[in-house]
Structures are given as structure tokens and as C-alpha cells.
Amino acid sequence: MQHLLERAKGDADAVRDDLRDYVVDHFGANQAVLVVDETGDVKKRNATVGVQRQYTGTAGRIENSQVAVYLIHVTTWTRGRSP
């Protein structure tokens, strides 16, 4: 997987468009927006997969942390509502 991620050539715009088409087809919202949120979670130890010393805005400094990327589907129905 790492080899693929490092060396694969791709078109980010085409991937984005394909993903949006998939979401619209399955969730039926033509005005949907996909929101990408990258968040660093501070970890005390390094036993969790992906933990390394890196800058994280959560702590405001270099700490043992794990970066998570969230993809959120937002429509006019979900906008402004609490879960």
C-alpha cells in the first residue's frame, strides 16, 4: 500500500469528481458538499498505528500524535443541525 501511495500517478481532480458522483448517486443530493478535515490527535505512547513525533495543531507543538482525515458529506438538510 505504501508503495502504491508513494509512486502512483493520478489526477486529484478526476478522483474528486468520481467520489462526488458516487456520493450523489448513493445519497441523492445534487447540492452536496464533501468536506475534508485533517485532525491530529495527541497520543501518550507510540503503540497505536501511525503515531510519530510530529506537529499537531491540537497541542500547538511537536508531540507523539496520530493524524486522522475525515470526509464529511454535507447537504442543505444536514447543514446547521446537531447529530
N, CA, C and O atoms as a printed pandas DataFrame, in Angstrom:
     atom_number atom_name residue_name chain_id  residue_number  x_coord  y_coord  z_coord
0              1         N          MET        A               1    0.831   -1.182    0.000
1              2        CA          MET        A               1    0.000    0.000    0.000
2              3         C          MET        A               1    0.880    1.252    0.000
3              4         O          MET        A               1    0.616    2.199   -0.741
4              5         N          GLN        A               2    1.920    1.254    0.828
5              6        CA          GLN        A               2    2.803    2.422    0.893
6              7         C          GLN        A               2    3.457    2.663   -0.473
7              8         O          GLN        A               2    3.574    3.803   -0.923
8              9         N          HIS        A               3    3.879    1.580   -1.121
9             10        CA          HIS        A               3    4.478    1.679   -2.456
10            11         C          HIS        A               3    3.486    2.340   -3.424
11            12         O          HIS        A               3    3.860    3.228   -4.191
12            13         N          LEU        A               4    2.248    1.911   -3.383
13            14        CA          LEU        A               4    1.221    2.477   -4.253
14            15         C          LEU        A               4    1.033    3.967   -3.966
15            16         O          LEU        A               4    1.008    4.778   -4.892
16            17         N          LEU        A               5    0.902    4.327   -2.696
17            18        CA          LEU        A               5    0.661    5.713   -2.341
18            19         C          LEU        A               5    1.817    6.630   -2.718
19            20         O          LEU        A               5    1.600    7.780   -3.099
20            21         N          GLU        A               6    3.039    6.130   -2.614
21            22        CA          GLU        A               6    4.200    6.954   -2.927
22            23         C          GLU        A               6    4.425    7.108   -4.425
23            24         O          GLU        A               6    4.899    8.158   -4.860
24            25         N          ARG        A               7    4.104    6.106   -5.220
25            26        CA          ARG        A               7    4.507    6.109   -6.618
26            27         C          ARG        A               7    3.363    6.222   -7.624
27            28         O          ARG        A               7    3.601    6.439   -8.812
28            29         N          ALA        A               8    2.145    6.080   -7.162
29            30        CA          ALA        A               8    1.018    6.113   -8.093
30            31         C          ALA        A               8    0.857    7.513   -8.687
31            32         O          ALA        A               8    0.979    8.521   -7.992
32            33         N          LYS        A               9    0.587    7.545   -9.962
33            34        CA          LYS        A               9    0.309    8.801  -10.646
34            35         C          LYS        A               9   -1.204    8.881  -10.806
35            36         O          LYS        A               9   -1.840    7.925  -11.249
36            37         N          GLY        A              10   -1.763   10.000  -10.453
37            38        CA          GLY        A              10   -3.200   10.128  -10.546
38            39         C          GLY        A              10   -3.615   11.565  -10.759
39            40         O          GLY        A              10   -2.805   12.485  -10.645
40            41         N          ASP        A              11   -4.849   11.743  -11.060
41            42        CA          ASP        A              11   -5.426   13.057  -11.284
42            43         C          ASP        A              11   -6.360   13.351  -10.112
43            44         O          ASP        A              11   -7.454   12.793  -10.031
44            45         N          ALA        A              12   -5.928   14.223   -9.210
45            46        CA          ALA        A              12   -6.698   14.524   -7.998
46            47         C          ALA        A              12   -8.081   15.076   -8.340
47            48         O          ALA        A              12   -9.055   14.755   -7.658
48            49         N          ASP        A              13   -8.184   15.894   -9.377
49            50        CA          ASP        A              13   -9.478   16.449   -9.762
50            51         C          ASP        A              13  -10.430   15.356  -10.250
51            52         O          ASP        A              13  -11.622   15.379   -9.942
52            53         N          ALA        A              14   -9.896   14.405  -11.009
53            54        CA          ALA        A              14  -10.731   13.307  -11.505
54            55         C          ALA        A              14  -11.197   12.416  -10.352
55            56         O          ALA        A              14  -12.343   11.968  -10.338
56            57         N          VAL        A              15  -10.320   12.160   -9.397
57            58        CA          VAL        A              15  -10.699   11.356   -8.227
58            59         C          VAL        A              15  -11.785   12.074   -7.439
59            60         O          VAL        A              15  -12.763   11.456   -7.020
60            61         N          ARG        A              16  -11.614   13.390   -7.234
61            62        CA          ARG        A              16  -12.628   14.171   -6.518
62            63         C          ARG        A              16  -13.973   14.092   -7.227
63            64         O          ARG        A              16  -15.003   13.872   -6.590
64            65         N          ASP        A              17  -13.963   14.271   -8.553
65            66        CA          ASP        A              17  -15.207   14.236   -9.319
66            67         C          ASP        A              17  -15.864   12.858   -9.264
67            68         O          ASP        A              17  -17.084   12.762   -9.130
68            69         N          ASP        A              18  -15.069   11.789   -9.364
69            70        CA          ASP        A              18  -15.609   10.428   -9.265
70            71         C          ASP        A              18  -16.221   10.179   -7.895
71            72         O          ASP        A              18  -17.292    9.582   -7.784
72            73         N          LEU        A              19  -15.539   10.639   -6.854
73            74        CA          LEU        A              19  -16.055   10.453   -5.491
74            75         C          LEU        A              19  -17.356   11.216   -5.296
75            76         O          LEU        A              19  -18.303   10.692   -4.711
76            77         N          ARG        A              20  -17.406   12.441   -5.781
77            78        CA          ARG        A              20  -18.635   13.227   -5.649
78            79         C          ARG        A              20  -19.783   12.543   -6.398
79            80         O          ARG        A              20  -20.894   12.453   -5.874
80            81         N          ASP        A              21  -19.526   12.066   -7.609
81            82        CA          ASP        A              21  -20.557   11.359   -8.377
82            83         C          ASP        A              21  -21.067   10.136   -7.607
83            84         O          ASP        A              21  -22.271    9.880   -7.570
84            85         N          TYR        A              22  -20.153    9.389   -6.997
85            86        CA          TYR        A              22  -20.533    8.211   -6.210
86            87         C          TYR        A              22  -21.443    8.612   -5.047
87            88         O          TYR        A              22  -22.478    7.987   -4.813
88            89         N          VAL        A              23  -21.043    9.665   -4.321
89            90        CA          VAL        A              23  -21.834   10.107   -3.162
90            91         C          VAL        A              23  -23.214   10.592   -3.606
91            92         O          VAL        A              23  -24.221   10.254   -2.984
92            93         N          VAL        A              24  -23.263   11.383   -4.682
93            94        CA          VAL        A              24  -24.546   11.883   -5.169
94            95         C          VAL        A              24  -25.443   10.719   -5.605
95            96         O          VAL        A              24  -26.639   10.717   -5.313
96            97         N          ASP        A              25  -24.872    9.733   -6.301
97            98        CA          ASP        A              25  -25.652    8.580   -6.740
98            99         C          ASP        A              25  -26.220    7.787   -5.562
99           100         O          ASP        A              25  -27.347    7.297   -5.632
100          101         N          HIS        A              26  -25.452    7.659   -4.489
101          102        CA          HIS        A              26  -25.872    6.832   -3.363
102          103         C          HIS        A              26  -26.655    7.589   -2.300
103          104         O          HIS        A              26  -27.438    6.984   -1.568
104          105         N          PHE        A              27  -26.461    8.893   -2.199
105          106        CA          PHE        A              27  -27.174    9.664   -1.181
106          107         C          PHE        A              27  -28.208   10.603   -1.791
107          108         O          PHE        A              27  -29.038   11.157   -1.071
108          109         N          GLY        A              28  -28.168   10.786   -3.104
109          110        CA          GLY        A              28  -29.204   11.522   -3.811
110          111         C          GLY        A              28  -29.261   13.011   -3.559
111          112         O          GLY        A              28  -30.346   13.587   -3.633
112          113         N          ALA        A              29  -28.156   13.663   -3.266
113          114        CA          ALA        A              29  -28.161   15.101   -3.012
114          115         C          ALA        A              29  -27.265   15.800   -4.043
115          116         O          ALA        A              29  -26.038   15.741   -3.954
116          117         N          ASN        A              30  -27.889   16.454   -5.012
117          118        CA          ASN        A              30  -27.108   17.113   -6.062
118          119         C          ASN        A              30  -26.304   18.297   -5.547
119          120         O          ASN        A              30  -25.270   18.626   -6.130
120          121         N          GLN        A              31  -26.731   18.933   -4.502
121          122        CA          GLN        A              31  -26.028   20.098   -3.964
122          123         C          GLN        A              31  -25.127   19.723   -2.785
123          124         O          GLN        A              31  -24.790   20.580   -1.967
124          125         N          ALA        A              32  -24.743   18.472   -2.695
125          126        CA          ALA        A              32  -23.898   18.005   -1.591
126          127         C          ALA        A              32  -22.501   18.600   -1.690
127          128         O          ALA        A              32  -22.003   18.894   -2.777
128          129         N          VAL        A              33  -21.889   18.769   -0.536
129          130        CA          VAL        A              33  -20.506   19.235   -0.444
130          131         C          VAL        A              33  -19.740   18.211    0.370
131          132         O          VAL        A              33  -20.218   17.754    1.408
132          133         N          LEU        A              34  -18.546   17.848   -0.099
133          134        CA          LEU        A              34  -17.672   16.964    0.663
134          135         C          LEU        A              34  -16.650   17.832    1.380
135          136         O          LEU        A              34  -15.957   18.631    0.749
136          137         N          VAL        A              35  -16.556   17.679    2.681
137          138        CA          VAL        A              35  -15.636   18.465    3.500
138          139         C          VAL        A              35  -14.556   17.525    4.017
139          140         O          VAL        A              35  -14.859   16.489    4.610
140          141         N          VAL        A              36  -13.291   17.887    3.792
141          142        CA          VAL        A              36  -12.162   17.093    4.273
142          143         C          VAL        A              36  -11.587   17.799    5.492
143          144         O          VAL        A              36  -11.280   18.990    5.437
144          145         N          ASP        A              37  -11.443   17.073    6.586
145          146        CA          ASP        A              37  -10.901   17.629    7.824
146          147         C          ASP        A              37   -9.753   16.754    8.295
147          148         O          ASP        A              37   -9.943   15.571    8.578
148          149         N          GLU        A              38   -8.569   17.329    8.379
149          150        CA          GLU        A              38   -7.386   16.618    8.870
150          151         C          GLU        A              38   -7.154   17.054   10.311
151          152         O          GLU        A              38   -6.983   18.243   10.583
152          153         N          THR        A              39   -7.147   16.105   11.225
153          154        CA          THR        A              39   -7.033   16.404   12.646
154          155         C          THR        A              39   -5.924   15.567   13.272
155          156         O          THR        A              39   -5.810   14.372   12.998
156          157         N          GLY        A              40   -5.121   16.188   14.101
157          158        CA          GLY        A              40   -4.077   15.472   14.829
158          159         C          GLY        A              40   -4.544   15.165   16.237
159          160         O          GLY        A              40   -5.001   16.057   16.951
160          161         N          ASP        A              41   -4.433   13.920   16.639
161          162        CA          ASP        A              41   -4.807   13.503   17.993
162          163         C          ASP        A              41   -3.542   13.156   18.760
163          164         O          ASP        A              41   -2.768   12.297   18.338
164          165         N          VAL        A              42   -3.333   13.828   19.892
165          166        CA          VAL        A              42   -2.147   13.588   20.722
166          167         C          VAL        A              42   -2.253   12.202   21.354
167          168         O          VAL        A              42   -3.304   11.824   21.871
168          169         N          LYS        A              43   -1.157   11.454   21.307
169          170        CA          LYS        A              43   -1.083   10.121   21.907
170          171         C          LYS        A              43    0.052   10.119   22.925
171          172         O          LYS        A              43    1.126   10.653   22.650
172          173         N          LYS        A              44   -0.167    9.535   24.080
173          174        CA          LYS        A              44    0.857    9.494   25.132
174          175         C          LYS        A              44    1.994    8.544   24.787
175          176         O          LYS        A              44    3.151    8.807   25.114
176          177         N          ARG        A              45    1.667    7.444   24.129
177          178        CA          ARG        A              45    2.679    6.447   23.777
178          179         C          ARG        A              45    2.695    6.276   22.270
179          180         O          ARG        A              45    1.945    6.945   21.559
180          181         N          ASN        A              46    3.536    5.393   21.784
181          182        CA          ASN        A              46    3.592    5.191   20.337
182          183         C          ASN        A              46    3.134    3.790   19.929
183          184         O          ASN        A              46    3.542    3.282   18.884
184          185         N          ALA        A              47    2.290    3.168   20.746
185          186        CA          ALA        A              47    1.825    1.810   20.463
186          187         C          ALA        A              47    0.716    1.784   19.403
187          188         O          ALA        A              47    0.463    0.733   18.815
188          189         N          THR        A              48    0.061    2.900   19.153
189          190        CA          THR        A              48   -1.010    2.962   18.166
190          191         C          THR        A              48   -0.417    3.111   16.770
191          192         O          THR        A              48    0.586    3.802   16.593
192          193         N          VAL        A              49   -1.024    2.474   15.786
193          194        CA          VAL        A              49   -0.553    2.554   14.404
194          195         C          VAL        A              49   -0.571    4.009   13.941
195          196         O          VAL        A              49   -1.545    4.727   14.166
196          197         N          GLY        A              50    0.509    4.437   13.296
197          198        CA          GLY        A              50    0.575    5.774   12.726
198          199         C          GLY        A              50    1.030    6.860   13.672
199          200         O          GLY        A              50    1.071    8.028   13.286
200          201         N          VAL        A              51    1.375    6.511   14.907
201          202        CA          VAL        A              51    1.824    7.516   15.870
202          203         C          VAL        A              51    3.296    7.808   15.644
203          204         O          VAL        A              51    4.119    6.898   15.537
204          205         N          GLN        A              52    3.609    9.081   15.573
205          206        CA          GLN        A              52    5.005    9.506   15.478
206          207         C          GLN        A              52    5.099   10.943   15.991
207          208         O          GLN        A              52    4.088   11.628   16.149
208          209         N          ARG        A              53    6.326   11.382   16.246
209          210        CA          ARG        A              53    6.525   12.753   16.693
210          211         C          ARG        A              53    6.323   13.666   15.493
211          212         O          ARG        A              53    7.058   13.589   14.508
212          213         N          GLN        A              54    5.332   14.520   15.586
213          214        CA          GLN        A              54    5.009   15.440   14.507
214          215         C          GLN        A              54    4.240   16.624   15.067
215          216         O          GLN        A              54    3.685   16.560   16.163
216          217         N          TYR        A              55    4.216   17.700   14.300
217          218        CA          TYR        A              55    3.468   18.873   14.753
218          219         C          TYR        A              55    1.982   18.571   14.677
219          220         O          TYR        A              55    1.499   18.004   13.698
220          221         N          THR        A              56    1.277   18.950   15.702
221          222        CA          THR        A              56   -0.175   18.853   15.690
222          223         C          THR        A              56   -0.754   20.142   16.258
223          224         O          THR        A              56   -0.338   20.616   17.314
224          225         N          GLY        A              57   -1.713   20.692   15.545
225          226        CA          GLY        A              57   -2.358   21.922   15.980
226          227         C          GLY        A              57   -3.133   21.737   17.273
227          228         O          GLY        A              57   -3.350   22.701   18.007
228          229         N          THR        A              58   -3.551   20.515   17.559
229          230        CA          THR        A              58   -4.273   20.241   18.797
230          231         C          THR        A              58   -3.430   20.622   20.009
231          232         O          THR        A              58   -3.936   21.210   20.965
232          233         N          ALA        A              59   -2.130   20.283   19.964
233          234        CA          ALA        A              59   -1.226   20.609   21.069
234          235         C          ALA        A              59   -0.482   21.915   20.810
235          236         O          ALA        A              59   -0.007   22.553   21.749
236          237         N          GLY        A              60   -0.375   22.317   19.542
237          238        CA          GLY        A              60    0.353   23.530   19.200
238          239         C          GLY        A              60    1.863   23.352   19.208
239          240         O          GLY        A              60    2.608   24.330   19.261
240          241         N          ARG        A              61    2.311   22.115   19.157
241          242        CA          ARG        A              61    3.750   21.825   19.182
242          243         C          ARG        A              61    3.976   20.405   18.664
243          244         O          ARG        A              61    3.023   19.704   18.321
244          245         N          ILE        A              62    5.252   19.983   18.609
245          246        CA          ILE        A              62    5.586   18.622   18.197
246          247         C          ILE        A              62    5.360   17.682   19.374
247          248         O          ILE        A              62    5.904   17.878   20.460
248          249         N          GLU        A              63    4.558   16.672   19.140
249          250        CA          GLU        A              63    4.200   15.674   20.156
250          251         C          GLU        A              63    4.024   14.330   19.460
251          252         O          GLU        A              63    3.951   14.268   18.233
252          253         N          ASN        A              64    3.956   13.259   20.240
253          254        CA          ASN        A              64    3.504   11.986   19.687
254          255         C          ASN        A              64    2.048   12.191   19.309
255          256         O          ASN        A              64    1.217   12.522   20.155
256          257         N          SER        A              65    1.746   11.995   18.041
257          258        CA          SER        A              65    0.365   12.186   17.617
258          259         C          SER        A              65    0.053   11.305   16.414
259          260         O          SER        A              65    0.942   10.749   15.769
260          261         N          GLN        A              66   -1.213   11.202   16.145
261          262        CA          GLN        A              66   -1.725   10.420   15.029
262          263         C          GLN        A              66   -2.631   11.353   14.231
263          264         O          GLN        A              66   -3.491   12.027   14.798
264          265         N          VAL        A              67   -2.436   11.389   12.923
265          266        CA          VAL        A              67   -3.254   12.247   12.084
266          267         C          VAL        A              67   -4.402   11.420   11.501
267          268         O          VAL        A              67   -4.192   10.338   10.953
268          269         N          ALA        A              68   -5.599   11.945   11.630
269          270        CA          ALA        A              68   -6.788   11.303   11.064
270          271         C          ALA        A              68   -7.391   12.255   10.040
271          272         O          ALA        A              68   -7.421   13.468   10.249
272          273         N          VAL        A              69   -7.866   11.705    8.945
273          274        CA          VAL        A              69   -8.518   12.512    7.918
274          275         C          VAL        A              69   -9.971   12.058    7.836
275          276         O          VAL        A              69  -10.260   10.879    7.635
276          277         N          TYR        A              70  -10.880   13.022    7.998
277          278        CA          TYR        A              70  -12.310   12.740    7.963
278          279         C          TYR        A              70  -12.912   13.319    6.697
279          280         O          TYR        A              70  -12.563   14.429    6.293
280          281         N          LEU        A              71  -13.802   12.588    6.074
281          282        CA          LEU        A              71  -14.540   13.060    4.913
282          283         C          LEU        A              71  -16.005   13.139    5.322
283          284         O          LEU        A              71  -16.612   12.136    5.697
284          285         N          ILE        A              72  -16.561   14.333    5.246
285          286        CA          ILE        A              72  -17.920   14.579    5.729
286          287         C          ILE        A              72  -18.798   14.987    4.556
287          288         O          ILE        A              72  -18.398   15.808    3.730
288          289         N          HIS        A              73  -19.975   14.423    4.484
289          290        CA          HIS        A              73  -20.951   14.721    3.429
290          291         C          HIS        A              73  -21.961   15.707    4.000
291          292         O          HIS        A              73  -22.660   15.389    4.962
292          293         N          VAL        A              74  -22.045   16.902    3.417
293          294        CA          VAL        A              74  -22.938   17.945    3.927
294          295         C          VAL        A              74  -23.954   18.302    2.853
295          296         O          VAL        A              74  -23.603   18.512    1.692
296          297         N          THR        A              75  -25.217   18.368    3.254
297          298        CA          THR        A              75  -26.285   18.803    2.354
298          299         C          THR        A              75  -27.042   19.933    3.038
299          300         O          THR        A              75  -26.776   20.252    4.197
300          301         N          THR        A              76  -27.973   20.530    2.333
301          302        CA          THR        A              76  -28.767   21.602    2.940
302          303         C          THR        A              76  -29.583   21.052    4.106
303          304         O          THR        A              76  -29.897   21.791    5.040
304          305         N          TRP        A              77  -29.933   19.761    4.064
305          306        CA          TRP        A              77  -30.697   19.168    5.161
306          307         C          TRP        A              77  -29.856   19.031    6.417
307          308         O          TRP        A              77  -30.354   19.271    7.517
308          309         N          THR        A              78  -28.565   18.643    6.276
309          310        CA          THR        A              78  -27.721   18.419    7.433
310          311         C          THR        A              78  -27.044   19.694    7.914
311          312         O          THR        A              78  -26.619   19.765    9.067
312          313         N          ARG        A              79  -26.937   20.694    7.061
313          314        CA          ARG        A              79  -26.247   21.921    7.418
314          315         C          ARG        A              79  -26.956   22.598    8.584
315          316         O          ARG        A              79  -28.159   22.853    8.520
316          317         N          GLY        A              80  -26.219   22.888    9.638
317          318        CA          GLY        A              80  -26.766   23.596   10.785
318          319         C          GLY        A              80  -27.486   22.727   11.792
319          320         O          GLY        A              80  -27.998   23.249   12.782
320          321         N          ARG        A              81  -27.545   21.437   11.584
321          322        CA          ARG        A              81  -28.218   20.534   12.526
322          323         C          ARG        A              81  -27.193   19.817   13.379
323          324         O          ARG        A              81  -26.098   19.504   12.911
324          325         N          SER        A              82  -27.534   19.558   14.606
325          326        CA          SER        A              82  -26.674   18.777   15.503
326          327         C          SER        A              82  -27.009   17.303   15.370
327          328         O          SER        A              82  -28.167   16.951   15.143
328          329         N          PRO        A              83  -26.002   16.424   15.508
329          330        CA          PRO        A              83  -26.296   14.987   15.414
330          331         C          PRO        A              83  -27.121   14.497   16.565
331          332         O          PRO        A              83  -27.451   13.312   16.628
